[in-house]
């Protein structure tokens, strides 16, 4: 009955939350001063007339002070508000309801899932630079190769690589202060379609798999790998930097990364990116990369020896010239 005025006070215990996609999660909502034994009480999220979620409250939960756990939808990666929350009491027939109390909510950030990366892959493919990365010339490291230009000293020619390339290439030295890892997620929507003939439709789960791969990679980098820089191929994309091991900021960024139309993708920024971040290794995660992206990463690999491409869900597993490629279907294969 609604004859007596219902009562109760709501408070949200968590103003902001980080959760993992598909993992169960709930927000704690405090309820105090409720009328004991009241019937037809429920907690709703959003507009009481068209709530986005609703949870009935049993009579035994209505005590002088209790904490309710309101389940949250974590099926989609991203950042969104939660709440506001409203405590309602209705009649037994659900025809009339009265607002008991209302409280503002907070913010939820749904991170991509992170999988442990097997030690052999992390040690030999992700963290290590090129086979010659540790050679030193004075206070310089031999980090990469580039095409020979007139005026280069003959002693800098790398003959074995020149024979493979079919033209002269020379050692390129980089100051020993260069360190850290730059990680790039390709957001080009056309990279995540079907590779089948006449089947270029967008596959959202393939893009999610790529996000989980890059999240697992940044989480696996040891402290010895130096600063981690994260960005995307989207035009105007900023760089998020973090110390290795401090991954919440990087996962927050990945939570809101979205795909981009081809005209809003700028792959050519790769060389300037590795120079501005002064990294010693580059990791690019993509689906089926565009020719422009392959050319850009190949150009960057002349500056940074540790250029590594993760190709996610691609049926076109042909080698990419001058690039190291890891082909996987999902982040589970990193384990």
C-alpha atoms as a printed R data frame, in Angstrom:
    type eleno elety resid chain resno      x       y       z
1   ATOM     1    CA   UNK     A     1  0.000   0.000   0.000
2   ATOM     2    CA   UNK     A     2  1.051   3.587  -0.627
3   ATOM     3    CA   UNK     A     3 -1.033   4.936   2.201
4   ATOM     4    CA   UNK     A     4  2.035   5.774   4.276
5   ATOM     5    CA   UNK     A     5  4.838   7.809   2.805
6   ATOM     6    CA   UNK     A     6  7.794   5.529   1.909
7   ATOM     7    CA   UNK     A     7 11.221   6.627   2.998
8   ATOM     8    CA   UNK     A     8 14.882   5.893   2.364
9   ATOM     9    CA   UNK     A     9 18.077   7.690   1.341
10  ATOM    10    CA   UNK     A    10 20.383   6.624  -1.504
11  ATOM    11    CA   UNK     A    11 24.123   7.202  -1.861
12  ATOM    12    CA   UNK     A    12 26.542   5.917  -4.518
13  ATOM    13    CA   UNK     A    13 29.721   4.575  -2.917
14  ATOM    14    CA   UNK     A    14 31.817   4.676  -6.113
15  ATOM    15    CA   UNK     A    15 31.979   7.842  -8.184
16  ATOM    16    CA   UNK     A    16 34.074   6.248 -10.922
17  ATOM    17    CA   UNK     A    17 34.877   2.643 -11.763
18  ATOM    18    CA   UNK     A    18 37.218   0.662 -13.979
19  ATOM    19    CA   UNK     A    19 35.945  -2.732 -15.075
20  ATOM    20    CA   UNK     A    20 36.868  -5.297 -17.720
21  ATOM    21    CA   UNK     A    21 34.768  -6.042 -20.777
22  ATOM    22    CA   UNK     A    22 32.455  -9.085 -20.316
23  ATOM    23    CA   UNK     A    23 33.472  -9.457 -16.644
24  ATOM    24    CA   UNK     A    24 30.669  -9.221 -14.052
25  ATOM    25    CA   UNK     A    25 30.583  -5.844 -12.305
26  ATOM    26    CA   UNK     A    26 28.266  -3.902 -10.045
27  ATOM    27    CA   UNK     A    27 28.096  -0.491  -8.409
28  ATOM    28    CA   UNK     A    28 27.533  -0.193  -4.672
29  ATOM    29    CA   UNK     A    29 24.520   1.907  -3.749
30  ATOM    30    CA   UNK     A    30 23.958   2.666  -0.091
31  ATOM    31    CA   UNK     A    31 20.400   2.682   1.248
32  ATOM    32    CA   UNK     A    32 19.633   4.027   4.706
33  ATOM    33    CA   UNK     A    33 16.493   4.904   6.633
34  ATOM    34    CA   UNK     A    34 14.244   2.610   4.594
35  ATOM    35    CA   UNK     A    35 10.856   1.541   5.921
36  ATOM    36    CA   UNK     A    36 11.219  -2.021   7.120
37  ATOM    37    CA   UNK     A    37  9.087  -4.601   5.378
38  ATOM    38    CA   UNK     A    38  7.871  -2.266   2.640
39  ATOM    39    CA   UNK     A    39  6.642  -3.967  -0.521
40  ATOM    40    CA   UNK     A    40  7.116  -3.151  -4.197
41  ATOM    41    CA   UNK     A    41 10.444  -1.343  -3.756
42  ATOM    42    CA   UNK     A    42 12.944  -1.289  -6.609
43  ATOM    43    CA   UNK     A    43 16.067   0.541  -7.649
44  ATOM    44    CA   UNK     A    44 16.230   1.822 -11.225
45  ATOM    45    CA   UNK     A    45 18.960   3.428 -13.323
46  ATOM    46    CA   UNK     A    46 18.235   6.353 -15.638
47  ATOM    47    CA   UNK     A    47 14.786   7.745 -16.360
48  ATOM    48    CA   UNK     A    48 12.279   6.107 -13.969
49  ATOM    49    CA   UNK     A    49  9.718   6.014 -16.803
50  ATOM    50    CA   UNK     A    50 12.149   4.297 -19.204
51  ATOM    51    CA   UNK     A    51 14.922   2.891 -17.013
52  ATOM    52    CA   UNK     A    52 18.058   1.389 -18.516
53  ATOM    53    CA   UNK     A    53 18.167  -1.082 -15.641
54  ATOM    54    CA   UNK     A    54 15.952  -2.159 -12.752
55  ATOM    55    CA   UNK     A    55 16.540  -4.238  -9.621
56  ATOM    56    CA   UNK     A    56 13.800  -5.314  -7.196
57  ATOM    57    CA   UNK     A    57 14.590  -4.959  -3.499
58  ATOM    58    CA   UNK     A    58 13.267  -7.696  -1.250
59  ATOM    59    CA   UNK     A    59 11.679  -6.949   2.106
60  ATOM    60    CA   UNK     A    60 14.550  -8.467   4.074
61  ATOM    61    CA   UNK     A    61 17.001  -6.049   2.359
62  ATOM    62    CA   UNK     A    62 15.115  -3.058   3.744
63  ATOM    63    CA   UNK     A    63 16.967  -2.415   6.976
64  ATOM    64    CA   UNK     A    64 18.121   0.755   8.683
65  ATOM    65    CA   UNK     A    65 21.310   0.667   6.607
66  ATOM    66    CA   UNK     A    66 22.311  -1.638   3.771
67  ATOM    67    CA   UNK     A    67 24.434  -1.713   0.632
68  ATOM    68    CA   UNK     A    68 22.862  -2.776  -2.635
69  ATOM    69    CA   UNK     A    69 24.865  -4.035  -5.601
70  ATOM    70    CA   UNK     A    70 23.386  -2.841  -8.867
71  ATOM    71    CA   UNK     A    71 24.609  -4.958 -11.833
72  ATOM    72    CA   UNK     A    72 26.295  -3.103 -14.707
73  ATOM    73    CA   UNK     A    73 26.447  -3.876 -18.410
74  ATOM    74    CA   UNK     A    74 30.078  -4.591 -19.372
75  ATOM    75    CA   UNK     A    75 29.435  -6.110 -22.784
76  ATOM    76    CA   UNK     A    76 30.797  -3.073 -24.626
77  ATOM    77    CA   UNK     A    77 34.198  -1.434 -24.216
78  ATOM    78    CA   UNK     A    78 34.055   2.307 -23.596
79  ATOM    79    CA   UNK     A    79 33.403   5.046 -21.093
80  ATOM    80    CA   UNK     A    80 29.905   6.058 -20.074
81  ATOM    81    CA   UNK     A    81 27.985   7.562 -17.157
82  ATOM    82    CA   UNK     A    82 26.200   5.319 -14.686
83  ATOM    83    CA   UNK     A    83 23.049   6.468 -12.985
84  ATOM    84    CA   UNK     A    84 21.287   8.468 -11.839
85  ATOM    85    CA   UNK     A    85 19.656   5.967  -9.503
86  ATOM    86    CA   UNK     A    86 16.106   6.245  -8.220
87  ATOM    87    CA   UNK     A    87 14.432   4.333  -5.407
88  ATOM    88    CA   UNK     A    88 10.805   3.626  -6.296
89  ATOM    89    CA   UNK     A    89  7.938   2.061  -4.387
90  ATOM    90    CA   UNK     A    90  4.949   0.810  -6.325
91  ATOM    91    CA   UNK     A    91  1.645  -0.858  -5.661
92  ATOM    92    CA   UNK     A    92  1.329  -4.659  -6.020
93  ATOM    93    CA   UNK     A    93 -0.149  -4.273  -9.508
94  ATOM    94    CA   UNK     A    94  2.635  -2.042 -10.872
95  ATOM    95    CA   UNK     A    95  0.177   0.702 -11.830
96  ATOM    96    CA   UNK     A    96  1.380   3.431  -9.468
97  ATOM    97    CA   UNK     A    97  4.877   4.166  -8.235
98  ATOM    98    CA   UNK     A    98  6.324   6.867  -6.049
99  ATOM    99    CA   UNK     A    99  9.852   8.254  -5.988
100 ATOM   100    CA   UNK     A   100 11.394   7.634  -2.584
101 ATOM   101    CA   UNK     A   101 14.839   9.117  -3.255
102 ATOM   102    CA   UNK     A   102 17.219   9.862  -6.088
103 ATOM   103    CA   UNK     A   103 21.002  10.146  -6.316
104 ATOM   104    CA   UNK     A   104 23.457  10.971  -9.055
105 ATOM   105    CA   UNK     A   105 25.689   8.201 -10.374
106 ATOM   106    CA   UNK     A   106 29.245   8.273 -11.648
107 ATOM   107    CA   UNK     A   107 31.418   7.143 -14.525
108 ATOM   108    CA   UNK     A   108 32.318   3.644 -15.673
109 ATOM   109    CA   UNK     A   109 35.316   2.845 -17.869
110 ATOM   110    CA   UNK     A   110 35.139  -0.584 -19.482
111 ATOM   111    CA   UNK     A   111 38.672  -1.757 -20.281
112 ATOM   112    CA   UNK     A   112 39.540  -4.314 -22.935
113 ATOM   113    CA   UNK     A   113 40.369  -7.783 -21.678
114 ATOM   114    CA   UNK     A   114 44.046  -8.455 -20.985
115 ATOM   115    CA   UNK     A   115 45.665 -11.854 -21.489
116 ATOM   116    CA   UNK     A   116 49.087 -12.920 -20.197
117 ATOM   117    CA   UNK     A   117 51.701 -13.089 -22.936
118 ATOM   118    CA   UNK     A   118 53.762 -16.256 -22.965
119 ATOM   119    CA   UNK     A   119 57.334 -15.646 -21.926
120 ATOM   120    CA   UNK     A   120 58.933 -16.880 -25.142
121 ATOM   121    CA   UNK     A   121 56.951 -14.430 -27.265
122 ATOM   122    CA   UNK     A   122 57.507 -11.524 -24.900
123 ATOM   123    CA   UNK     A   123 61.237 -12.149 -24.628
124 ATOM   124    CA   UNK     A   124 62.128 -12.933 -28.223
125 ATOM   125    CA   UNK     A   125 59.597 -11.041 -30.334
126 ATOM   126    CA   UNK     A   126 58.222  -8.097 -28.360
127 ATOM   127    CA   UNK     A   127 60.917  -6.889 -25.978
128 ATOM   128    CA   UNK     A   128 64.066  -7.684 -27.959
129 ATOM   129    CA   UNK     A   129 65.292  -5.304 -30.612
130 ATOM   130    CA   UNK     A   130 66.934  -6.478 -33.811
131 ATOM   131    CA   UNK     A   131 69.645  -9.106 -33.681
132 ATOM   132    CA   UNK     A   132 72.249  -6.348 -33.735
133 ATOM   133    CA   UNK     A   133 70.547  -3.940 -31.348
134 ATOM   134    CA   UNK     A   134 73.116  -4.326 -28.601
135 ATOM   135    CA   UNK     A   135 76.201  -3.605 -30.665
136 ATOM   136    CA   UNK     A   136 77.870  -0.359 -29.681
137 ATOM   137    CA   UNK     A   137 79.972   2.077 -31.667
138 ATOM   138    CA   UNK     A   138 81.438   4.407 -29.041
139 ATOM   139    CA   UNK     A   139 78.461   5.946 -27.258
140 ATOM   140    CA   UNK     A   140 76.131   5.000 -30.111
141 ATOM   141    CA   UNK     A   141 74.029   1.892 -30.670
142 ATOM   142    CA   UNK     A   142 73.684   0.169 -34.037
143 ATOM   143    CA   UNK     A   143 69.907   0.239 -34.177
144 ATOM   144    CA   UNK     A   144 68.861   0.056 -37.823
145 ATOM   145    CA   UNK     A   145 69.715  -0.014 -41.503
146 ATOM   146    CA   UNK     A   146 69.030   2.575 -44.185
147 ATOM   147    CA   UNK     A   147 69.756   2.995 -47.882
148 ATOM   148    CA   UNK     A   148 73.247   4.115 -48.854
149 ATOM   149    CA   UNK     A   149 73.589   7.752 -49.914
150 ATOM   150    CA   UNK     A   150 76.573   9.460 -51.507
151 ATOM   151    CA   UNK     A   151 79.082  10.427 -48.849
152 ATOM   152    CA   UNK     A   152 78.458   7.517 -46.468
153 ATOM   153    CA   UNK     A   153 81.628   5.854 -45.235
154 ATOM   154    CA   UNK     A   154 82.264   2.470 -46.897
155 ATOM   155    CA   UNK     A   155 82.978   0.911 -43.490
156 ATOM   156    CA   UNK     A   156 79.336   1.546 -42.530
157 ATOM   157    CA   UNK     A   157 77.987  -0.648 -45.356
158 ATOM   158    CA   UNK     A   158 76.219  -3.757 -44.057
159 ATOM   159    CA   UNK     A   159 77.187  -6.200 -46.777
160 ATOM   160    CA   UNK     A   160 75.011  -9.143 -45.786
161 ATOM   161    CA   UNK     A   161 71.856  -7.012 -45.691
162 ATOM   162    CA   UNK     A   162 72.910  -5.290 -48.924
163 ATOM   163    CA   UNK     A   163 73.082  -8.673 -50.641
164 ATOM   164    CA   UNK     A   164 69.566  -9.540 -49.437
165 ATOM   165    CA   UNK     A   165 68.122  -6.159 -50.424
166 ATOM   166    CA   UNK     A   166 69.817  -5.998 -53.816
167 ATOM   167    CA   UNK     A   167 71.279  -2.541 -53.150
168 ATOM   168    CA   UNK     A   168 73.663  -0.954 -50.670
169 ATOM   169    CA   UNK     A   169 72.401  -0.360 -47.147
170 ATOM   170    CA   UNK     A   170 74.389   1.125 -44.289
171 ATOM   171    CA   UNK     A   171 74.283   0.926 -40.528
172 ATOM   172    CA   UNK     A   172 72.295   3.723 -38.929
173 ATOM   173    CA   UNK     A   173 73.391   4.707 -35.456
174 ATOM   174    CA   UNK     A   174 71.149   6.165 -32.811
175 ATOM   175    CA   UNK     A   175 72.104   7.769 -29.531
176 ATOM   176    CA   UNK     A   176 72.104   5.321 -26.661
177 ATOM   177    CA   UNK     A   177 69.513   7.437 -24.864
178 ATOM   178    CA   UNK     A   178 66.771   6.168 -27.204
179 ATOM   179    CA   UNK     A   179 64.603   3.740 -25.274
180 ATOM   180    CA   UNK     A   180 61.055   2.655 -24.643
181 ATOM   181    CA   UNK     A   181 58.321   1.184 -26.783
182 ATOM   182    CA   UNK     A   182 55.875   2.931 -29.082
183 ATOM   183    CA   UNK     A   183 52.697   0.935 -29.656
184 ATOM   184    CA   UNK     A   184 50.266   1.837 -32.446
185 ATOM   185    CA   UNK     A   185 46.775   0.485 -33.079
186 ATOM   186    CA   UNK     A   186 45.577   0.719 -36.661
187 ATOM   187    CA   UNK     A   187 42.060   2.170 -36.538
188 ATOM   188    CA   UNK     A   188 41.380   2.010 -40.282
189 ATOM   189    CA   UNK     A   189 37.919   0.452 -40.544
190 ATOM   190    CA   UNK     A   190 38.846  -1.270 -43.817
191 ATOM   191    CA   UNK     A   191 41.568  -3.268 -42.026
192 ATOM   192    CA   UNK     A   192 38.949  -5.165 -40.030
193 ATOM   193    CA   UNK     A   193 36.582  -6.424 -42.689
194 ATOM   194    CA   UNK     A   194 36.263  -9.896 -44.129
195 ATOM   195    CA   UNK     A   195 39.269 -11.010 -46.187
196 ATOM   196    CA   UNK     A   196 37.051 -13.218 -48.324
197 ATOM   197    CA   UNK     A   197 36.423 -12.214 -51.915
198 ATOM   198    CA   UNK     A   198 33.347  -9.984 -52.197
199 ATOM   199    CA   UNK     A   199 33.160  -9.959 -48.404
200 ATOM   200    CA   UNK     A   200 34.512  -6.633 -47.145
201 ATOM   201    CA   UNK     A   201 31.888  -6.012 -44.482
202 ATOM   202    CA   UNK     A   202 32.999  -4.594 -41.140
203 ATOM   203    CA   UNK     A   203 33.705  -7.208 -38.459
204 ATOM   204    CA   UNK     A   204 33.495  -5.415 -35.091
205 ATOM   205    CA   UNK     A   205 34.720  -8.433 -33.111
206 ATOM   206    CA   UNK     A   206 37.886  -8.504 -35.214
207 ATOM   207    CA   UNK     A   207 38.596  -4.924 -34.157
208 ATOM   208    CA   UNK     A   208 37.908  -5.864 -30.516
209 ATOM   209    CA   UNK     A   209 40.384  -8.734 -30.859
210 ATOM   210    CA   UNK     A   210 43.019  -6.263 -32.075
211 ATOM   211    CA   UNK     A   211 42.311  -3.979 -29.105
212 ATOM   212    CA   UNK     A   212 42.741  -6.928 -26.729
213 ATOM   213    CA   UNK     A   213 46.011  -7.877 -28.424
214 ATOM   214    CA   UNK     A   214 47.471  -4.408 -27.959
215 ATOM   215    CA   UNK     A   215 46.178  -4.236 -24.371
216 ATOM   216    CA   UNK     A   216 47.856  -7.556 -23.583
217 ATOM   217    CA   UNK     A   217 51.104  -6.372 -25.162
218 ATOM   218    CA   UNK     A   218 51.347  -3.133 -23.175
219 ATOM   219    CA   UNK     A   219 50.485  -5.018 -19.987
220 ATOM   220    CA   UNK     A   220 53.242  -7.575 -20.644
221 ATOM   221    CA   UNK     A   221 56.105  -5.118 -21.148
222 ATOM   222    CA   UNK     A   222 58.655  -5.438 -18.334
223 ATOM   223    CA   UNK     A   223 59.924  -2.430 -16.401
224 ATOM   224    CA   UNK     A   224 63.270  -2.761 -18.155
225 ATOM   225    CA   UNK     A   225 61.610  -1.919 -21.475
226 ATOM   226    CA   UNK     A   226 61.362   1.772 -20.590
227 ATOM   227    CA   UNK     A   227 58.579   4.246 -21.250
228 ATOM   228    CA   UNK     A   228 55.510   3.021 -23.152
229 ATOM   229    CA   UNK     A   229 53.901   5.316 -25.743
230 ATOM   230    CA   UNK     A   230 50.456   4.492 -27.132
231 ATOM   231    CA   UNK     A   231 48.700   6.079 -30.097
232 ATOM   232    CA   UNK     A   232 46.529   5.263 -33.116
233 ATOM   233    CA   UNK     A   233 46.715   5.807 -36.857
234 ATOM   234    CA   UNK     A   234 43.790   8.252 -36.752
235 ATOM   235    CA   UNK     A   235 44.579  11.782 -37.897
236 ATOM   236    CA   UNK     A   236 45.409  14.053 -34.974
237 ATOM   237    CA   UNK     A   237 45.717  11.168 -32.528
238 ATOM   238    CA   UNK     A   238 47.542  12.119 -29.342
239 ATOM   239    CA   UNK     A   239 50.215  10.001 -27.664
240 ATOM   240    CA   UNK     A   240 49.551   8.558 -24.216
241 ATOM   241    CA   UNK     A   241 52.764   7.767 -22.334
242 ATOM   242    CA   UNK     A   242 53.237   5.733 -19.201
243 ATOM   243    CA   UNK     A   243 55.906   4.001 -17.200
244 ATOM   244    CA   UNK     A   244 55.951   0.221 -17.784
245 ATOM   245    CA   UNK     A   245 53.698  -1.522 -15.327
246 ATOM   246    CA   UNK     A   246 51.511   1.560 -14.812
247 ATOM   247    CA   UNK     A   247 48.955   0.503 -17.383
248 ATOM   248    CA   UNK     A   248 45.678   1.988 -16.145
249 ATOM   249    CA   UNK     A   249 46.197   5.165 -18.160
250 ATOM   250    CA   UNK     A   250 46.946   3.127 -21.281
251 ATOM   251    CA   UNK     A   251 43.914   0.896 -20.743
252 ATOM   252    CA   UNK     A   252 41.763   3.987 -20.186
253 ATOM   253    CA   UNK     A   253 42.905   5.203 -23.603
254 ATOM   254    CA   UNK     A   254 42.211   1.835 -25.240
255 ATOM   255    CA   UNK     A   255 38.754   1.777 -23.661
256 ATOM   256    CA   UNK     A   256 37.671   4.682 -25.871
257 ATOM   257    CA   UNK     A   257 39.569   3.903 -29.102
258 ATOM   258    CA   UNK     A   258 37.203   3.618 -32.039
259 ATOM   259    CA   UNK     A   259 37.618   2.738 -35.700
260 ATOM   260    CA   UNK     A   260 38.179   5.481 -38.286
261 ATOM   261    CA   UNK     A   261 37.113   5.889 -41.918
262 ATOM   262    CA   UNK     A   262 40.050   5.575 -44.352
263 ATOM   263    CA   UNK     A   263 40.109   9.317 -45.094
264 ATOM   264    CA   UNK     A   264 40.730  10.021 -41.393
265 ATOM   265    CA   UNK     A   265 43.739   7.688 -41.147
266 ATOM   266    CA   UNK     A   266 47.261   9.062 -41.504
267 ATOM   267    CA   UNK     A   267 49.743   6.193 -41.724
268 ATOM   268    CA   UNK     A   268 52.518   8.458 -43.024
269 ATOM   269    CA   UNK     A   269 53.106   9.853 -39.529
270 ATOM   270    CA   UNK     A   270 54.925   6.675 -38.450
271 ATOM   271    CA   UNK     A   271 58.493   7.928 -39.033
272 ATOM   272    CA   UNK     A   272 57.915  11.242 -37.275
273 ATOM   273    CA   UNK     A   273 56.197   9.344 -34.462
274 ATOM   274    CA   UNK     A   274 59.147   7.089 -33.662
275 ATOM   275    CA   UNK     A   275 61.486  10.066 -33.831
276 ATOM   276    CA   UNK     A   276 59.381  12.222 -31.529
277 ATOM   277    CA   UNK     A   277 58.959   9.433 -28.963
278 ATOM   278    CA   UNK     A   278 62.652   8.460 -29.260
279 ATOM   279    CA   UNK     A   279 61.687   4.825 -28.877
280 ATOM   280    CA   UNK     A   280 63.930   1.827 -29.414
281 ATOM   281    CA   UNK     A   281 61.121  -0.464 -30.604
282 ATOM   282    CA   UNK     A   282 57.873  -0.084 -32.507
283 ATOM   283    CA   UNK     A   283 54.851  -2.389 -32.314
284 ATOM   284    CA   UNK     A   284 51.927  -1.986 -34.707
285 ATOM   285    CA   UNK     A   285 48.683  -3.940 -34.296
286 ATOM   286    CA   UNK     A   286 46.418  -4.146 -37.325
287 ATOM   287    CA   UNK     A   287 44.007  -6.428 -39.159
288 ATOM   288    CA   UNK     A   288 44.756  -6.554 -42.870
289 ATOM   289    CA   UNK     A   289 47.011  -3.509 -43.250
290 ATOM   290    CA   UNK     A   290 46.706  -1.065 -46.117
291 ATOM   291    CA   UNK     A   291 49.628  -0.605 -48.478
292 ATOM   292    CA   UNK     A   292 50.138   2.873 -47.052
293 ATOM   293    CA   UNK     A   293 50.521   1.463 -43.538
294 ATOM   294    CA   UNK     A   294 52.955  -1.235 -44.682
295 ATOM   295    CA   UNK     A   295 55.091   1.396 -46.436
296 ATOM   296    CA   UNK     A   296 54.990   3.650 -43.382
297 ATOM   297    CA   UNK     A   297 56.046   0.891 -40.967
298 ATOM   298    CA   UNK     A   298 58.790  -0.223 -43.365
299 ATOM   299    CA   UNK     A   299 60.086   3.346 -43.444
300 ATOM   300    CA   UNK     A   300 59.956   3.534 -39.649
301 ATOM   301    CA   UNK     A   301 61.843   0.238 -39.396
302 ATOM   302    CA   UNK     A   302 64.843   1.993 -40.931
303 ATOM   303    CA   UNK     A   303 64.854   4.248 -37.888
304 ATOM   304    CA   UNK     A   304 63.835   1.688 -35.247
305 ATOM   305    CA   UNK     A   305 65.042  -1.908 -35.568
306 ATOM   306    CA   UNK     A   306 62.398  -3.440 -33.332
307 ATOM   307    CA   UNK     A   307 59.489  -2.786 -35.704
308 ATOM   308    CA   UNK     A   308 57.018  -5.626 -35.220
309 ATOM   309    CA   UNK     A   309 53.582  -6.004 -36.819
310 ATOM   310    CA   UNK     A   310 50.792  -8.050 -35.219
311 ATOM   311    CA   UNK     A   311 48.285  -8.993 -37.901
312 ATOM   312    CA   UNK     A   312 44.998  -9.976 -36.233
313 ATOM   313    CA   UNK     A   313 42.432 -12.224 -37.892
314 ATOM   314    CA   UNK     A   314 43.963 -11.972 -41.339
315 ATOM   315    CA   UNK     A   315 43.632 -14.839 -43.793
316 ATOM   316    CA   UNK     A   316 46.207 -13.148 -46.039
317 ATOM   317    CA   UNK     A   317 49.285 -14.322 -44.176
318 ATOM   318    CA   UNK     A   318 51.828 -13.400 -46.809
319 ATOM   319    CA   UNK     A   319 55.173 -12.000 -45.608
320 ATOM   320    CA   UNK     A   320 55.600  -8.228 -45.501
321 ATOM   321    CA   UNK     A   321 58.915  -7.182 -47.008
322 ATOM   322    CA   UNK     A   322 61.509  -6.042 -44.445
323 ATOM   323    CA   UNK     A   323 59.006  -6.409 -41.579
324 ATOM   324    CA   UNK     A   324 58.641  -8.936 -38.791
325 ATOM   325    CA   UNK     A   325 55.051 -10.169 -38.606
326 ATOM   326    CA   UNK     A   326 53.134 -12.168 -36.001
327 ATOM   327    CA   UNK     A   327 49.833 -13.574 -37.303
328 ATOM   328    CA   UNK     A   328 47.194 -14.384 -34.687
329 ATOM   329    CA   UNK     A   329 43.412 -14.547 -34.567
330 ATOM   330    CA   UNK     A   330 42.863 -13.299 -31.021
331 ATOM   331    CA   UNK     A   331 44.662 -12.340 -27.820
332 ATOM   332    CA   UNK     A   332 44.084 -15.829 -26.393
333 ATOM   333    CA   UNK     A   333 46.832 -17.044 -28.742
334 ATOM   334    CA   UNK     A   334 49.357 -14.874 -26.884
335 ATOM   335    CA   UNK     A   335 49.010 -17.039 -23.782
